């Protein structure tokens, strides 16, 4: 293998934070792909620009996604990265692994790919970074025969993702890992065979803390919540006070709805005015707990800024029960897809289509009634549409 | 190991099977107490315990990761997990690695083993955790900076806030190597996003061969692109272009990369949780800093200034955006000393909502 001098990248081996350069160099001992990745990256650092071409269409037989084509624009100089395709492997819910199964993937990747990975990509897949076109089929055969499958890419259902939920969190109101697993398996066809105007993402969070950032980057954000009161363990409240917590300043005064009070002994909550934001519960987890019926708020439409600006998801269904096999959620999602597929332009996300067609058109198509929980405030202008059925 | 032949691969491959069931991946204490956790306590920025209704406890050591990981180094992590964690490991949604054990005595041993391997513990609670980031020059055609290198340089400088020092509240930091923003940069306490500043240069001969003209025209959000029938290509109105690069995505011969002019912007004050103030977008703090690899000292200095100004000024539990809400944006620019420019005033889609319409403000 060629030996590259990498004075600029070597600077990024210094310092306390783990170094990605060290990772690339580790893989470069084994594979020419990682070695030439190092060489090309040093050139990028020197020239302040990347040397990758737009992706081409590559994949495995019968799938339209899961592989992102990537080619170097300098294949003669860096032949090891002439092809440097990404293979997305669908992660298990919650990103837990047993070491035995993960070692099998690593061994296969050393054989067929660059030995470099991302654990994980932004959407949640295990990202196998860099292999040649001819390695795709045999690598896929090896991993799929061992019980793994590819994730989504392109204009398809993207790999659903979730927080770890009930696996290790006392705040989970819904079984995020099961919902994520169930949706992924139910919609395998939509995931592997892009048939939509653009991408569609599900993210499932157990509570409003939203550790999977569902509200910012999922077309369908599923966020666990509850309907009953917050149960207060007054003895535990006192323990927090004794431990140095200023209950008034840190809890009562920071409650966004002003629904709490504290007299030095008892913490009281006016539950009818609580918005279940999770501030108090997250700070006094031993003392406070949501009770009563559990379910999810379903919000629709978020995305990153390309192209007319970012969107956060909008509350569409304030409360939906979340019990396997999640029939209500699936019927709801399928109605959205039907409307979106019928109406969207190419590369138009669900949220953008709602903006262009109007919220009423969307709500009517998916058969959800208008409710005050959906808005911060009603409209402020006097120009609104009437339909014949409104006049009857 | 030999590669499978085409026939072998065909015989072996399975499709549409989805990921393995998570139940195969759970440490026994997690499987046993699934849905029955009572509370958790954070001991240090890198260690915590979760306690179940059954009384069972699981100790977690969270460590840093550069996200790009070589198989051999993952194996080192798996060795640690085999030795101390019954053969289980997990990653967080922000790419940290977590080692879990039921034996408290293992906690310092795991911490030391991970640190010896180069992955120090930290990232829990009111401090910094892994900076979520994108591919950059390592792997993306669209990148106008390198993500991993910037993250490494920033994380080195702010390392104490990951491993030891505490902040008023958790601070979620993200970095995107172009405005496509793979990852939740647009809703982060502090974030870096790479931007272009010059109108793309069109390679007309290749546009003719490689691009669909109507698709390219309609890809432009500001209608700066129109057909150029004489050249069988397109033209760009420079007064309308705001350098989003969407045309480059659909038509590669429209080259928007400009190594001397590309750089990064810094945005602040967003969050995704509904706690207290609701989820919100990050807003512009610094419109441009030039690319200066390998360690981007100007960017590192700028984010450190913002983070430390916040750390000094915010009240306990106040996230970056809540602190800014309290002191006002005029207060933010005053406290940080960052100059306010034309670029800070929205002249794209949100001018109406972002101009001040009150005579009350701070000096």
HADDOCK unambig.tbl for C-alpha pairs under 7 A between the chains (distance, minus, plus):
assign (segid A and resid 8 and name CA) (segid B and resid 294 and name CA) 5.67 0.50 0.50
assign (segid A and resid 9 and name CA) (segid B and resid 294 and name CA) 6.63 0.50 0.50
assign (segid A and resid 11 and name CA) (segid B and resid 294 and name CA) 6.76 0.50 0.50
assign (segid A and resid 12 and name CA) (segid B and resid 149 and name CA) 6.81 0.50 0.50
assign (segid A and resid 12 and name CA) (segid B and resid 152 and name CA) 6.93 0.50 0.50
assign (segid A and resid 12 and name CA) (segid B and resid 294 and name CA) 6.98 0.50 0.50
assign (segid A and resid 15 and name CA) (segid B and resid 156 and name CA) 5.52 0.50 0.50
assign (segid A and resid 16 and name CA) (segid B and resid 156 and name CA) 5.65 0.50 0.50
assign (segid A and resid 16 and name CA) (segid B and resid 159 and name CA) 7.00 0.50 0.50
assign (segid A and resid 17 and name CA) (segid B and resid 152 and name CA) 6.44 0.50 0.50
assign (segid A and resid 17 and name CA) (segid B and resid 155 and name CA) 6.05 0.50 0.50
assign (segid A and resid 17 and name CA) (segid B and resid 156 and name CA) 5.16 0.50 0.50
assign (segid A and resid 17 and name CA) (segid B and resid 159 and name CA) 6.84 0.50 0.50
assign (segid A and resid 18 and name CA) (segid B and resid 64 and name CA) 6.91 0.50 0.50
assign (segid A and resid 18 and name CA) (segid B and resid 65 and name CA) 6.12 0.50 0.50
assign (segid A and resid 18 and name CA) (segid B and resid 66 and name CA) 5.72 0.50 0.50
assign (segid A and resid 18 and name CA) (segid B and resid 118 and name CA) 5.84 0.50 0.50
assign (segid A and resid 18 and name CA) (segid B and resid 119 and name CA) 5.85 0.50 0.50
assign (segid A and resid 19 and name CA) (segid B and resid 66 and name CA) 6.21 0.50 0.50
assign (segid A and resid 19 and name CA) (segid B and resid 152 and name CA) 6.68 0.50 0.50
assign (segid A and resid 20 and name CA) (segid B and resid 66 and name CA) 5.48 0.50 0.50
assign (segid A and resid 20 and name CA) (segid B and resid 68 and name CA) 5.86 0.50 0.50
assign (segid A and resid 20 and name CA) (segid B and resid 148 and name CA) 6.78 0.50 0.50
assign (segid A and resid 23 and name CA) (segid B and resid 68 and name CA) 6.79 0.50 0.50
assign (segid A and resid 23 and name CA) (segid B and resid 69 and name CA) 5.56 0.50 0.50
assign (segid A and resid 23 and name CA) (segid B and resid 70 and name CA) 5.12 0.50 0.50
assign (segid A and resid 24 and name CA) (segid B and resid 70 and name CA) 6.55 0.50 0.50
assign (segid A and resid 26 and name CA) (segid B and resid 70 and name CA) 6.34 0.50 0.50
assign (segid A and resid 27 and name CA) (segid B and resid 70 and name CA) 5.44 0.50 0.50
assign (segid A and resid 41 and name CA) (segid B and resid 137 and name CA) 6.57 0.50 0.50
assign (segid A and resid 41 and name CA) (segid B and resid 138 and name CA) 6.16 0.50 0.50
assign (segid A and resid 44 and name CA) (segid B and resid 137 and name CA) 6.67 0.50 0.50
assign (segid A and resid 45 and name CA) (segid B and resid 293 and name CA) 6.05 0.50 0.50
assign (segid A and resid 45 and name CA) (segid B and resid 294 and name CA) 6.52 0.50 0.50
assign (segid A and resid 48 and name CA) (segid B and resid 259 and name CA) 5.34 0.50 0.50
assign (segid A and resid 49 and name CA) (segid B and resid 144 and name CA) 6.63 0.50 0.50
assign (segid A and resid 49 and name CA) (segid B and resid 259 and name CA) 5.83 0.50 0.50
assign (segid A and resid 50 and name CA) (segid B and resid 137 and name CA) 4.78 0.50 0.50
assign (segid A and resid 50 and name CA) (segid B and resid 141 and name CA) 6.45 0.50 0.50
assign (segid A and resid 50 and name CA) (segid B and resid 143 and name CA) 6.64 0.50 0.50
assign (segid A and resid 51 and name CA) (segid B and resid 141 and name CA) 6.93 0.50 0.50
assign (segid A and resid 52 and name CA) (segid B and resid 139 and name CA) 6.94 0.50 0.50
assign (segid A and resid 52 and name CA) (segid B and resid 140 and name CA) 6.20 0.50 0.50
assign (segid A and resid 52 and name CA) (segid B and resid 141 and name CA) 4.62 0.50 0.50
assign (segid A and resid 53 and name CA) (segid B and resid 141 and name CA) 5.51 0.50 0.50
assign (segid A and resid 54 and name CA) (segid B and resid 141 and name CA) 5.70 0.50 0.50
assign (segid A and resid 54 and name CA) (segid B and resid 252 and name CA) 6.96 0.50 0.50
assign (segid A and resid 90 and name CA) (segid B and resid 19 and name CA) 5.52 0.50 0.50
assign (segid A and resid 91 and name CA) (segid B and resid 19 and name CA) 6.25 0.50 0.50
assign (segid A and resid 92 and name CA) (segid B and resid 19 and name CA) 5.64 0.50 0.50
assign (segid A and resid 92 and name CA) (segid B and resid 20 and name CA) 5.98 0.50 0.50
assign (segid A and resid 92 and name CA) (segid B and resid 21 and name CA) 6.54 0.50 0.50
assign (segid A and resid 92 and name CA) (segid B and resid 22 and name CA) 5.42 0.50 0.50
assign (segid A and resid 93 and name CA) (segid B and resid 22 and name CA) 5.62 0.50 0.50
assign (segid A and resid 95 and name CA) (segid B and resid 90 and name CA) 5.43 0.50 0.50
assign (segid A and resid 95 and name CA) (segid B and resid 91 and name CA) 5.43 0.50 0.50
assign (segid A and resid 95 and name CA) (segid B and resid 92 and name CA) 6.90 0.50 0.50
assign (segid A and resid 96 and name CA) (segid B and resid 25 and name CA) 5.39 0.50 0.50
assign (segid A and resid 96 and name CA) (segid B and resid 26 and name CA) 6.19 0.50 0.50
assign (segid A and resid 96 and name CA) (segid B and resid 89 and name CA) 5.98 0.50 0.50
assign (segid A and resid 96 and name CA) (segid B and resid 90 and name CA) 4.26 0.50 0.50
assign (segid A and resid 96 and name CA) (segid B and resid 91 and name CA) 6.74 0.50 0.50
assign (segid A and resid 97 and name CA) (segid B and resid 25 and name CA) 4.55 0.50 0.50
assign (segid A and resid 97 and name CA) (segid B and resid 26 and name CA) 6.96 0.50 0.50
assign (segid A and resid 97 and name CA) (segid B and resid 88 and name CA) 5.77 0.50 0.50
assign (segid A and resid 97 and name CA) (segid B and resid 89 and name CA) 5.48 0.50 0.50
assign (segid A and resid 97 and name CA) (segid B and resid 90 and name CA) 5.85 0.50 0.50
assign (segid A and resid 98 and name CA) (segid B and resid 25 and name CA) 4.90 0.50 0.50
assign (segid A and resid 98 and name CA) (segid B and resid 87 and name CA) 5.77 0.50 0.50
assign (segid A and resid 98 and name CA) (segid B and resid 88 and name CA) 4.49 0.50 0.50
assign (segid A and resid 98 and name CA) (segid B and resid 89 and name CA) 6.45 0.50 0.50
assign (segid A and resid 99 and name CA) (segid B and resid 78 and name CA) 5.78 0.50 0.50
assign (segid A and resid 99 and name CA) (segid B and resid 87 and name CA) 5.29 0.50 0.50
assign (segid A and resid 99 and name CA) (segid B and resid 88 and name CA) 5.65 0.50 0.50
assign (segid A and resid 99 and name CA) (segid B and resid 89 and name CA) 6.95 0.50 0.50
assign (segid A and resid 106 and name CA) (segid B and resid 71 and name CA) 5.65 0.50 0.50
assign (segid A and resid 115 and name CA) (segid B and resid 70 and name CA) 5.67 0.50 0.50
assign (segid A and resid 115 and name CA) (segid B and resid 71 and name CA) 5.38 0.50 0.50
assign (segid A and resid 116 and name CA) (segid B and resid 68 and name CA) 6.80 0.50 0.50
assign (segid A and resid 116 and name CA) (segid B and resid 69 and name CA) 5.92 0.50 0.50
assign (segid A and resid 116 and name CA) (segid B and resid 70 and name CA) 4.65 0.50 0.50
assign (segid A and resid 116 and name CA) (segid B and resid 71 and name CA) 6.30 0.50 0.50
assign (segid A and resid 117 and name CA) (segid B and resid 68 and name CA) 5.64 0.50 0.50
assign (segid A and resid 117 and name CA) (segid B and resid 69 and name CA) 5.30 0.50 0.50
assign (segid A and resid 117 and name CA) (segid B and resid 70 and name CA) 6.18 0.50 0.50
assign (segid A and resid 118 and name CA) (segid B and resid 67 and name CA) 5.26 0.50 0.50
assign (segid A and resid 118 and name CA) (segid B and resid 68 and name CA) 4.66 0.50 0.50
assign (segid A and resid 118 and name CA) (segid B and resid 69 and name CA) 6.00 0.50 0.50
assign (segid A and resid 119 and name CA) (segid B and resid 67 and name CA) 5.50 0.50 0.50
assign (segid A and resid 119 and name CA) (segid B and resid 68 and name CA) 6.85 0.50 0.50
assign (segid A and resid 119 and name CA) (segid B and resid 69 and name CA) 6.95 0.50 0.50
assign (segid A and resid 119 and name CA) (segid B and resid 95 and name CA) 6.30 0.50 0.50
assign (segid A and resid 120 and name CA) (segid B and resid 67 and name CA) 6.74 0.50 0.50
assign (segid A and resid 120 and name CA) (segid B and resid 95 and name CA) 6.22 0.50 0.50
assign (segid A and resid 122 and name CA) (segid B and resid 182 and name CA) 6.32 0.50 0.50
assign (segid A and resid 122 and name CA) (segid B and resid 183 and name CA) 5.28 0.50 0.50
assign (segid A and resid 137 and name CA) (segid B and resid 9 and name CA) 6.72 0.50 0.50
assign (segid A and resid 138 and name CA) (segid B and resid 3 and name CA) 6.88 0.50 0.50
assign (segid A and resid 138 and name CA) (segid B and resid 4 and name CA) 5.55 0.50 0.50
assign (segid A and resid 138 and name CA) (segid B and resid 9 and name CA) 5.18 0.50 0.50
assign (segid A and resid 140 and name CA) (segid B and resid 13 and name CA) 6.86 0.50 0.50
assign (segid A and resid 141 and name CA) (segid B and resid 9 and name CA) 5.16 0.50 0.50
assign (segid A and resid 141 and name CA) (segid B and resid 12 and name CA) 5.58 0.50 0.50
assign (segid A and resid 141 and name CA) (segid B and resid 13 and name CA) 3.95 0.50 0.50
assign (segid A and resid 141 and name CA) (segid B and resid 14 and name CA) 6.83 0.50 0.50
assign (segid A and resid 142 and name CA) (segid B and resid 13 and name CA) 6.97 0.50 0.50
assign (segid A and resid 144 and name CA) (segid B and resid 13 and name CA) 5.84 0.50 0.50
assign (segid A and resid 144 and name CA) (segid B and resid 14 and name CA) 5.36 0.50 0.50
assign (segid A and resid 145 and name CA) (segid B and resid 12 and name CA) 5.89 0.50 0.50
assign (segid A and resid 145 and name CA) (segid B and resid 13 and name CA) 5.63 0.50 0.50
assign (segid A and resid 145 and name CA) (segid B and resid 14 and name CA) 5.91 0.50 0.50
assign (segid A and resid 147 and name CA) (segid B and resid 19 and name CA) 6.99 0.50 0.50
assign (segid A and resid 147 and name CA) (segid B and resid 20 and name CA) 5.97 0.50 0.50
assign (segid A and resid 148 and name CA) (segid B and resid 18 and name CA) 6.51 0.50 0.50
assign (segid A and resid 148 and name CA) (segid B and resid 19 and name CA) 5.13 0.50 0.50
assign (segid A and resid 148 and name CA) (segid B and resid 20 and name CA) 6.04 0.50 0.50
assign (segid A and resid 149 and name CA) (segid B and resid 17 and name CA) 6.20 0.50 0.50
assign (segid A and resid 149 and name CA) (segid B and resid 18 and name CA) 5.08 0.50 0.50
assign (segid A and resid 149 and name CA) (segid B and resid 19 and name CA) 5.54 0.50 0.50
assign (segid A and resid 166 and name CA) (segid B and resid 34 and name CA) 5.52 0.50 0.50
assign (segid A and resid 166 and name CA) (segid B and resid 35 and name CA) 4.27 0.50 0.50
assign (segid A and resid 167 and name CA) (segid B and resid 30 and name CA) 5.82 0.50 0.50
assign (segid A and resid 167 and name CA) (segid B and resid 34 and name CA) 4.87 0.50 0.50
assign (segid A and resid 167 and name CA) (segid B and resid 35 and name CA) 6.26 0.50 0.50
assign (segid A and resid 168 and name CA) (segid B and resid 30 and name CA) 6.58 0.50 0.50
assign (segid A and resid 168 and name CA) (segid B and resid 34 and name CA) 6.96 0.50 0.50
assign (segid A and resid 168 and name CA) (segid B and resid 37 and name CA) 6.58 0.50 0.50
assign (segid A and resid 169 and name CA) (segid B and resid 37 and name CA) 6.14 0.50 0.50
assign (segid A and resid 170 and name CA) (segid B and resid 37 and name CA) 4.74 0.50 0.50
assign (segid A and resid 170 and name CA) (segid B and resid 38 and name CA) 5.46 0.50 0.50
assign (segid A and resid 170 and name CA) (segid B and resid 39 and name CA) 5.81 0.50 0.50
assign (segid A and resid 184 and name CA) (segid B and resid 18 and name CA) 6.70 0.50 0.50
assign (segid A and resid 185 and name CA) (segid B and resid 18 and name CA) 5.59 0.50 0.50
assign (segid A and resid 188 and name CA) (segid B and resid 16 and name CA) 5.58 0.50 0.50
assign (segid A and resid 188 and name CA) (segid B and resid 18 and name CA) 6.67 0.50 0.50
assign (segid A and resid 208 and name CA) (segid B and resid 273 and name CA) 5.76 0.50 0.50
assign (segid A and resid 208 and name CA) (segid B and resid 274 and name CA) 5.39 0.50 0.50
assign (segid A and resid 209 and name CA) (segid B and resid 273 and name CA) 4.40 0.50 0.50
assign (segid A and resid 209 and name CA) (segid B and resid 274 and name CA) 6.19 0.50 0.50
assign (segid A and resid 209 and name CA) (segid B and resid 275 and name CA) 6.66 0.50 0.50
assign (segid A and resid 210 and name CA) (segid B and resid 272 and name CA) 6.58 0.50 0.50
assign (segid A and resid 210 and name CA) (segid B and resid 273 and name CA) 5.39 0.50 0.50
assign (segid A and resid 212 and name CA) (segid B and resid 93 and name CA) 6.05 0.50 0.50
assign (segid A and resid 213 and name CA) (segid B and resid 272 and name CA) 5.75 0.50 0.50
assign (segid A and resid 215 and name CA) (segid B and resid 272 and name CA) 6.40 0.50 0.50
assign (segid A and resid 216 and name CA) (segid B and resid 184 and name CA) 6.50 0.50 0.50
assign (segid A and resid 216 and name CA) (segid B and resid 187 and name CA) 6.71 0.50 0.50
assign (segid A and resid 216 and name CA) (segid B and resid 272 and name CA) 6.43 0.50 0.50
assign (segid A and resid 217 and name CA) (segid B and resid 184 and name CA) 6.63 0.50 0.50
assign (segid A and resid 254 and name CA) (segid B and resid 276 and name CA) 6.81 0.50 0.50
assign (segid A and resid 255 and name CA) (segid B and resid 276 and name CA) 6.22 0.50 0.50
assign (segid A and resid 256 and name CA) (segid B and resid 276 and name CA) 4.99 0.50 0.50
assign (segid A and resid 256 and name CA) (segid B and resid 277 and name CA) 6.92 0.50 0.50
assign (segid A and resid 277 and name CA) (segid B and resid 274 and name CA) 5.28 0.50 0.50
assign (segid A and resid 277 and name CA) (segid B and resid 275 and name CA) 4.62 0.50 0.50
assign (segid A and resid 277 and name CA) (segid B and resid 276 and name CA) 6.30 0.50 0.50
assign (segid A and resid 278 and name CA) (segid B and resid 275 and name CA) 5.41 0.50 0.50
assign (segid A and resid 279 and name CA) (segid B and resid 275 and name CA) 4.88 0.50 0.50
assign (segid A and resid 279 and name CA) (segid B and resid 276 and name CA) 6.13 0.50 0.50
assign (segid A and resid 285 and name CA) (segid B and resid 39 and name CA) 5.85 0.50 0.50
assign (segid A and resid 286 and name CA) (segid B and resid 39 and name CA) 5.55 0.50 0.50
assign (segid A and resid 304 and name CA) (segid B and resid 180 and name CA) 6.74 0.50 0.50
assign (segid A and resid 304 and name CA) (segid B and resid 181 and name CA) 6.11 0.50 0.50
assign (segid A and resid 304 and name CA) (segid B and resid 186 and name CA) 6.76 0.50 0.50
assign (segid A and resid 305 and name CA) (segid B and resid 179 and name CA) 6.99 0.50 0.50
assign (segid A and resid 305 and name CA) (segid B and resid 180 and name CA) 6.70 0.50 0.50
assign (segid A and resid 306 and name CA) (segid B and resid 179 and name CA) 6.91 0.50 0.50
assign (segid A and resid 306 and name CA) (segid B and resid 180 and name CA) 5.68 0.50 0.50
assign (segid A and resid 307 and name CA) (segid B and resid 221 and name CA) 6.39 0.50 0.50
assign (segid A and resid 308 and name CA) (segid B and resid 221 and name CA) 6.26 0.50 0.50
